[in-house]
Amino acid sequence: MTENKDRLFIKVTATAITVALLWLGIAVTDYVMVIGLYREPIFCISADAGEGGGTFNGLGYSYEIKGNFGRNPDSETDPYGVHFARLDVLGFEAKMLYRGVYE
């Protein structure tokens, strides 16, 4: 009987670790896209995203992004990508990026 409980504990623990690692991989991917590459996040959902940015919601985190995502990526005055980004994790501000080109 205890052998079955041990197996159940191992399965539940392995599942929890797998889910946590999957979430971490998704969150890190979005972080690299926004903060490192100045692009929109991949795994977030947004209802108000447009050419000027928007609010992107992930599972436990969100980004407020402003920038140039329009059809003219080669503009010298308004370069393509994220100009301002704020990352909130579980409701707390975790990171802010300001590239100095958005007013």
N, C-alpha and C positions, 0 to 999 in steps of 0.2 A: 504494500500500500504506500509506503514512503517513497518507493522508487518511482511510482506514478506522479507523486507530488513533486519530486525532484525534477522529473522531466518537464512537468507543467511549468515549474518555476523557470527552468532554463529556456523554454519556448517563449514564455511571456517576457523575460528579460531580453532575449535576442530580438524579439519583435519591437520592444521599446527602444532598444539601441539602434535598430535599423531605421525606425521612423525618425528618431532624433538626428541621425546622420543624414538621412534624406532631406529633412528640413534644413539642416545646416548647409548642405550642398546647394540647395535652392537659394537660401538667403545670401550665401557668399557669392554665388553667380550674379544675383541682382546687384549686390554691392560693387562688384568689379565692373559690371556694365555701367552703372551710374557714376560712381566716384572715380573709377580708374579710366574708363574708356569714354566717359561723357555721353552715354547713350541712354535710351529708355530701358527700364528693367524688362526682363523677359517673362518672369513668372508672376508678375503683379497684374491686377485687374483695375481698370480705370473707366469710370463712366463719363468723365469730363476731359479726357485727353484730347489735345489738338496740336496745331503747329507750334503753339507757344508753351506747351508743357501741360501740366495738370497734376492731379493727386492720384497716386498709384498705391493700391492696397494689396499687401501680401498677407500671409498667415502669421500674425503676431508682429508685423512691421509694416511701415508705409513710407512712401516718399512723396514729398511735395517738390515738383520740378518745374523750373522755368527755363526756357531756352529757345533755340531755333531748330525746329524739326520740319521746316517747310521744304519747298521745292528748290530753294537756292542755297545749296550747301557751301558755295564758294565765295560768299559775300565777305569782304574784308572787315566791314564795320560790325557785322553780326555773324560770327562764325557758327558753323553747324554744331549742334550738340547741346549739352547741358551747360547753362550759365550759372544757375543757382539750384542747389538741391539740399533738402533737409530730410534726414532719416530719423524716424521715430520708431523705437522698439518698445513694444508693450506700453505705449503711451508716453514714453520719456524720450526726449531729444537725445540722440546718440551721436550724430555727426551732422555738420553743416559744411557745404561746399559753396564758395563764391568765387567765380572766375574773373570778376571785375568787368564784365561786358554787358550785363543786363541791368537796366534801370527800372 
